[in-house]
Amino acid sequence: MKNSDSKKYFGTDGIRGVYGEDLTDGLAMLAGNSLGMSADGGTVVVGRDTRASGANLSRALAEGVLSAAANVVDLGVVTTPCVAYVTRALGAASGVMISASHNPPEYNGIKVFGADGRKLPEEGEAAVERHIAGAKLSYAGRRGELLPSQGLTERYVDAVCRRTGRLDGLHVVLDCANGAAGRLAPEIFSRCGAAVTTVFALDDGESINRGCGALHPDEAAAETVRRGADLGLSFDGDADRVIACDEKGRIVDGDRILYVLARALLDRGRLPRSSVVGTLHTNLGAEAALKKSGISLVRTDIGDHNVTARMCGEGFALGGEQSGHIILGDFLPTGDGVYAGAALAAVIRDSGKPLSELADFPLFPQSNADVVTDKKDLIAKDAELLFYTAAVEAMLGEGGRVMLRPSGTEPKLRIMAESKDPFLAAFAARSIEMFVRTHFEP
């Protein structure tokens, strides 16, 4: 659970924690109650992924909303972008996705969207935090209504299919991470005419993200080669991100997906200012490849909400993260793994080229290390560590860099080193990791 000087509950992607410990039904009810009060008699859209705890949290949150005289539309098991789409399409006051994204099954979370389909802004999060801290439900003079949800998920599916067009002749492997994508992604790609092989589409509540999905794309890659498919797509638990693989089984991460989509949009005259939005983590090799194609990379802080804010604020059409959050702004102001995957397939269709050719450019070697600690924020600001990190970065020389940051969703300090020399990148990340482990208590 996020625990910093400014926010106790919200991290970079909503509220998140182990169910029954730092994320409870009572907390969900209070969060829903706050959103219901803000809705002022309006509607809150609710969805969830396949985690066993999702139904309980969803019911509790809905009860909080209804008690505040606001209405609830419960979509059931759907993807996060589907919740964002329906929220905006209905003109609802807000939308809530019960999901812990890529985290293991014992975790769950609460992601909140505003009426515009964007993640809740800081002031909205602050209002919810204050209500949770007060630990008191507000009961209105009347109770809200549970509104019908029939046909609403279908509206999202229809919209994705219309934008994607026909995918006849393509064979796609879909790794649904035993999560929310299992109910939507196969339907979308099949309806578009692609031949579909689906793996990891269990709905048992206990298998989500276990050895599959966006954190384990090698599974889809092996299946893609085995089936002779054109590409594989690995989603995370709530399908707001995607990692692809080409027909040869090579991983195509978010940086490469961003490159392929950016070039396609530029060719169609649909890339404003010939620019895309990435993050501080976007690979230097991707930036160089984009520049060679006449495309500028605008960097922002890590987190898809930061990418979205920069896109919406400055009129950019495309942005994304290495982790697979890809935002196509003309559709939704949030990451959509299924639509991004469909858009990638459409580029293969339109170009007549294999993904291995479309995504072919050299990346700078990156080495990552994590240190599990509840003191991540304090350690990241430590003067001695920052001095040591600067010295390591100087050792890497031109074309090398180091990033040190507390995770926004887990009790971890994340370390990334990048260099043209893979040995130097690995050495830098490992040396900083060892410095942290030997100088600080977990």
C-alpha positions in Angstrom: 0.0 0.0 0.0 1.2 3.5 -0.8 2.4 5.3 2.3 4.1 8.6 1.7 4.0 12.1 3.3 1.2 13.2 1.0 -1.0 10.1 0.4 -1.6 7.1 2.6 -3.8 5.0 0.3 -3.4 6.0 -3.3 -0.2 5.0 -5.2 0.6 5.6 -8.9 -2.2 3.4 -10.0 -5.0 3.7 -7.4 -5.3 1.9 -4.1 -3.6 -1.4 -3.9 -2.7 -4.0 -1.3 -3.2 -7.6 0.0 -6.9 -8.3 0.4 -7.9 -8.7 4.0 -4.8 -7.0 5.3 -4.3 -3.4 4.0 -7.2 -3.6 1.5 -10.5 -4.5 3.1 -14.2 -4.5 2.3 -14.6 -1.7 4.8 -12.1 0.5 3.0 -13.8 -0.2 -0.3 -17.1 0.7 1.1 -15.7 4.1 2.4 -14.1 4.7 -1.0 -17.4 4.0 -2.7 -19.3 6.2 -0.3 -16.9 9.1 -1.1 -17.4 8.6 -4.8 -21.2 8.4 -4.3 -21.2 11.7 -2.4 -19.2 13.3 -5.2 -21.6 11.9 -7.8 -24.4 14.0 -6.4 -27.2 11.6 -7.4 -25.4 10.5 -10.6 -23.9 7.1 -11.5 -20.7 5.2 -10.7 -19.7 2.4 -13.1 -18.0 -0.6 -11.5 -16.0 -3.5 -13.0 -13.5 -6.1 -11.7 -11.0 -8.7 -12.9 -11.1 -12.4 -12.0 -9.5 -12.3 -8.5 -11.4 -14.2 -5.8 -11.7 -11.1 -3.7 -13.1 -9.0 -6.5 -16.8 -9.8 -6.0 -16.6 -8.9 -2.3 -14.8 -5.7 -2.9 -17.1 -4.8 -5.7 -20.2 -5.4 -3.6 -18.8 -3.4 -0.7 -17.8 -0.4 -2.9 -21.2 -0.5 -4.6 -22.9 -0.4 -1.1 -21.0 2.7 -0.2 -22.1 4.4 -3.5 -25.8 3.4 -3.0 -25.8 4.6 0.6 -24.8 8.1 -0.7 -27.9 8.1 -3.0 -25.8 7.6 -6.2 -26.5 4.8 -8.7 -24.3 1.9 -9.7 -23.8 0.1 -13.0 -22.0 -3.2 -12.3 -20.3 -4.5 -15.4 -19.0 -7.6 -13.7 -15.7 -9.0 -15.0 -14.4 -6.6 -17.7 -11.1 -4.9 -18.5 -10.0 -1.6 -17.0 -10.3 0.3 -20.4 -13.8 -1.1 -20.8 -14.8 0.5 -17.5 -13.2 3.8 -18.6 -15.0 3.6 -22.0 -18.4 2.9 -20.5 -17.9 5.6 -17.8 -17.3 8.2 -20.5 -20.0 6.9 -22.9 -22.7 7.0 -20.2 -21.6 10.4 -18.9 -21.3 8.7 -15.5 -19.8 10.7 -12.6 -16.9 8.2 -12.2 -15.8 4.6 -12.9 -14.1 2.1 -10.6 -12.1 -1.0 -11.5 -11.4 -3.5 -8.8 -8.0 -4.8 -9.8 -4.4 -5.0 -8.8 -3.3 -5.1 -12.4 -0.2 -7.3 -12.8 0.1 -8.2 -9.1 -0.4 -11.8 -7.7 -3.9 -13.1 -6.9 -3.7 -12.2 -3.1 -3.5 -8.5 -4.0 -6.4 -6.4 -5.2 -6.9 -2.7 -5.8 -9.3 0.2 -6.6 -8.7 2.2 -9.7 -10.8 5.3 -10.1 -11.7 7.2 -13.3 -13.3 10.5 -13.7 -16.2 11.3 -16.0 -13.8 11.9 -18.9 -12.3 8.3 -18.6 -9.0 9.5 -17.2 -7.5 8.4 -13.9 -8.8 10.5 -10.9 -6.7 13.7 -10.5 -4.8 14.4 -7.3 -7.6 16.5 -5.8 -10.1 13.7 -6.3 -7.8 11.2 -4.7 -7.3 13.6 -1.8 -11.1 13.7 -1.2 -11.4 10.0 -1.2 -8.4 9.7 1.2 -10.0 12.2 3.7 -13.3 10.2 3.7 -11.5 6.9 4.3 -9.5 8.5 7.1 -12.8 9.7 8.7 -13.9 6.1 8.8 -17.6 7.1 8.8 -20.2 6.3 6.2 -22.5 9.1 5.0 -26.1 8.0 4.5 -28.4 10.0 2.3 -32.1 10.5 2.7 -32.7 8.0 -0.1 -30.8 5.0 -1.5 -29.4 4.9 -5.0 -30.4 2.4 -7.6 -28.5 -0.6 -9.2 -29.0 0.2 -12.9 -29.0 -2.4 -15.7 -25.7 -3.1 -17.5 -26.9 -5.1 -20.4 -25.3 -4.2 -23.7 -22.7 -1.8 -22.2 -19.7 -4.0 -22.5 -20.8 -4.8 -26.1 -20.6 -1.1 -26.9 -16.9 -1.2 -26.0 -16.3 -4.3 -28.1 -18.1 -2.7 -31.0 -16.0 0.4 -30.8 -12.7 -1.5 -30.8 -13.8 -3.6 -33.7 -14.9 -0.6 -35.8 -11.6 1.1 -35.3 -9.5 -2.0 -35.9 -11.3 -3.2 -39.1 -10.8 -6.6 -40.6 -7.9 -8.8 -39.6 -8.6 -11.6 -42.0 -5.5 -13.7 -42.7 -3.8 -13.0 -39.4 -3.2 -15.6 -36.7 -2.9 -14.1 -33.2 -2.0 -15.8 -30.0 -3.7 -14.2 -26.9 -2.3 -14.7 -23.4 -5.1 -13.4 -21.2 -3.2 -13.8 -17.9 -6.2 -15.7 -16.5 -7.6 -12.3 -16.0 -10.2 -9.9 -17.4 -9.1 -10.1 -21.0 -10.2 -13.7 -21.2 -13.8 -12.6 -21.7 -13.2 -9.8 -24.2 -10.0 -10.2 -26.2 -10.8 -13.4 -28.0 -14.2 -12.1 -29.0 -12.8 -8.9 -30.4 -10.0 -10.5 -32.5 -12.4 -13.3 -33.7 -15.0 -10.8 -34.7 -12.4 -8.8 -36.6 -11.7 -12.0 -38.6 -8.4 -13.1 -37.1 -7.6 -16.7 -36.4 -7.2 -16.8 -32.6 -5.4 -19.1 -30.2 -6.2 -18.3 -26.6 -4.0 -19.4 -23.7 -4.3 -18.7 -19.9 -8.0 -17.7 -19.9 -9.0 -19.4 -16.6 -11.6 -17.6 -14.4 -10.9 -19.5 -11.2 -9.9 -16.5 -9.1 -6.6 -17.9 -8.0 -4.5 -18.1 -11.3 -4.5 -14.5 -12.4 -0.9 -13.4 -13.5 0.6 -16.7 -12.2 3.4 -17.6 -14.7 1.6 -15.9 -17.6 0.6 -12.6 -19.0 2.5 -9.4 -19.6 5.1 -10.3 -16.9 5.8 -13.7 -18.6 5.5 -13.0 -22.3 7.8 -16.0 -23.1 4.8 -18.3 -22.7 2.9 -16.6 -25.6 6.1 -16.3 -27.6 6.6 -20.1 -27.4 3.0 -20.7 -28.4 3.3 -18.2 -31.3 6.2 -20.0 -32.8 4.6 -23.4 -32.1 1.4 -22.4 -33.9 3.1 -20.5 -36.7 1.1 -17.4 -35.8 1.8 -13.8 -36.9 2.1 -12.3 -33.5 1.4 -13.0 -29.8 -0.2 -10.6 -27.3 0.3 -10.9 -23.5 -2.0 -8.9 -21.3 -1.9 -8.2 -17.6 -4.7 -9.0 -15.2 -6.9 -6.1 -16.1 -5.6 -5.7 -19.7 -4.6 -2.1 -19.5 -1.2 -3.1 -20.8 0.2 -5.5 -23.4 3.5 -7.0 -24.3 3.8 -8.5 -27.8 6.0 -11.0 -29.6 6.8 -11.3 -33.3 6.4 -14.3 -35.5 9.8 -15.5 -34.6 9.0 -15.4 -30.9 11.0 -12.3 -30.0 9.6 -10.1 -27.4 8.2 -6.7 -28.5 7.9 -4.5 -25.4 6.1 -1.2 -25.0 8.9 0.8 -26.4 8.9 -1.2 -29.7 5.1 -1.1 -29.8 5.2 2.6 -29.4 7.7 2.9 -32.3 5.6 0.7 -34.7 2.4 2.6 -33.9 4.1 6.0 -34.1 5.5 5.3 -37.6 2.1 4.1 -38.8 0.3 7.2 -37.4 2.9 9.5 -39.0 2.4 7.8 -42.4 -1.3 8.5 -42.1 -0.8 12.1 -41.1 -2.3 11.4 -37.6 0.7 12.1 -35.4 0.4 15.7 -34.1 3.7 17.6 -34.1 5.4 14.4 -35.2 5.8 13.5 -31.5 5.0 10.7 -29.0 5.0 10.7 -25.2 7.2 8.3 -23.4 8.7 8.2 -19.8 12.0 8.5 -18.2 12.3 4.8 -18.5 11.8 4.7 -22.3 14.9 3.1 -23.9 17.5 5.4 -25.5 17.6 3.1 -28.4 13.8 3.7 -29.0 14.4 7.4 -28.8 17.1 7.2 -31.4 15.0 5.0 -33.7 12.1 7.4 -33.5 14.3 10.4 -34.2 15.7 8.6 -37.3 12.0 8.3 -38.5 11.4 12.0 -37.9 9.5 11.5 -34.7 10.3 13.3 -31.4 10.1 11.6 -28.0 8.6 13.7 -25.2 9.5 12.3 -21.9 7.5 12.5 -18.7 7.6 10.9 -15.3 6.9 7.2 -14.9 3.2 6.2 -14.7 0.6 6.0 -17.4 -1.4 8.8 -15.7 1.6 11.1 -16.3 1.8 10.0 -19.9 -2.0 10.7 -20.3 -1.7 14.1 -18.6 1.1 15.2 -21.0 -0.9 13.9 -24.0 -4.1 15.6 -23.0 -2.4 18.8 -22.0 -0.4 19.3 -25.2 -2.6 17.5 -27.8 -0.4 14.4 -28.5 -2.1 11.4 -30.0 0.1 8.5 -28.8 2.0 7.7 -25.7 3.2 4.7 -23.7 5.5 3.0 -21.3 8.0 0.2 -21.7 5.9 -2.0 -19.4 3.1 -2.0 -22.1 0.8 0.8 -21.1 -0.1 2.2 -24.6 -2.4 5.1 -24.9 -4.1 5.9 -28.2 -5.6 9.2 -27.4 -8.2 9.4 -30.1 -9.9 6.4 -28.5 -9.3 6.5 -24.7 -7.2 8.6 -22.4 -5.9 5.5 -20.6 -3.9 2.4 -21.4 -5.8 -0.2 -23.4 -3.8 -3.4 -24.0 -6.5 -5.1 -26.1 -7.0 -2.1 -28.4 -3.3 -1.4 -28.6 -2.7 -5.1 -29.6 -5.5 -4.8 -32.2 -3.9 -1.6 -33.6 -0.6 -3.4 -33.8 -2.2 -6.2 -35.7 -3.8 -3.7 -38.1 -0.4 -2.2 -38.9 0.8 -5.7 -39.9 -2.2 -6.1 -42.1 -1.9 -2.7 -43.7 1.9 -2.9 -44.3 2.1 -6.4 -45.4 5.3 -6.7 -43.3 6.0 -9.1 -40.4 6.2 -7.7 -37.0 9.9 -8.7 -36.8 10.6 -6.2 -39.6 8.3 -3.5 -38.3 9.8 -3.5 -34.8 13.4 -4.0 -35.8 15.8 -1.4 -34.2 18.6 -1.8 -31.6 17.8 -1.2 -28.0 20.4 0.0 -25.4 20.9 -2.8 -22.9 19.1 -2.1 -19.7 19.6 -3.9 -16.3 17.0 -3.7 -13.6 17.1 -4.6 -9.9 14.6 -4.3 -7.1 15.1 -4.1 -3.3 12.0 -5.0 -1.2 11.7 -2.5 1.5 9.0 -0.6 3.4 11.4 2.4 3.5 11.5 2.9 -0.2 10.7 6.6 -0.2 13.2 7.5 2.5 16.0 5.4 0.9 15.4 7.0 -2.5 16.1 10.4 -1.0 19.2 9.4 1.0 22.1 11.8 0.2 24.8 9.2 0.5 23.0 6.9 -1.9 22.3 9.7 -4.4 26.0 10.6 -4.3 27.0 7.0 -5.0 24.4 6.7 -7.7 25.8 9.8 -9.4 29.3 8.4 -9.3 28.1 5.1 -10.9 26.3 7.0 -13.6 29.4 9.1 -14.4 31.3 5.8 -14.8 28.9 4.8 -17.5 29.9 7.8 -19.6 28.0 9.2 -22.6 25.0 7.2 -23.6 24.6 5.7 -20.1 22.2 6.6 -17.3 20.9 5.3 -14.0 17.4 5.6 -12.5 16.5 5.1 -8.8 12.9 5.3 -7.8 10.4 4.0 -5.2 7.7 1.8 -6.8 4.3 3.4 -6.8 2.5 0.1 -6.4 4.7 -2.2 -4.4 7.1 -2.0 -1.3 10.1 -1.9 -3.6 13.0 0.4 -4.5 13.6 0.1 -8.3 17.0 0.5 -9.9 17.6 0.8 -13.7 20.9 1.2 -15.4 21.3 1.7 -19.2 24.4 1.6 -21.3 25.6 0.7 -24.8 27.7 -1.9 -23.0 25.6 -4.6 -21.4 28.3 -5.5 -18.9 28.4 -1.9 -17.6 24.6 -1.7 -17.3 24.5 -4.9 -15.3 27.4 -3.9 -13.1 25.9 -0.5 -12.4 22.5 -1.8 -11.4 24.0 -4.6 -9.3 26.5 -2.3 -7.5 23.7 0.2 -6.5 21.6 -2.7 -5.4 24.4 -4.0 -3.1 25.0 -0.5 -1.8 21.3 -0.3 -0.7 21.3 -3.8 0.8 24.5 -3.2 2.9 23.7 0.3 4.0 19.9 0.2 4.9 17.6 -2.1 6.8 14.8 -3.6 4.8 
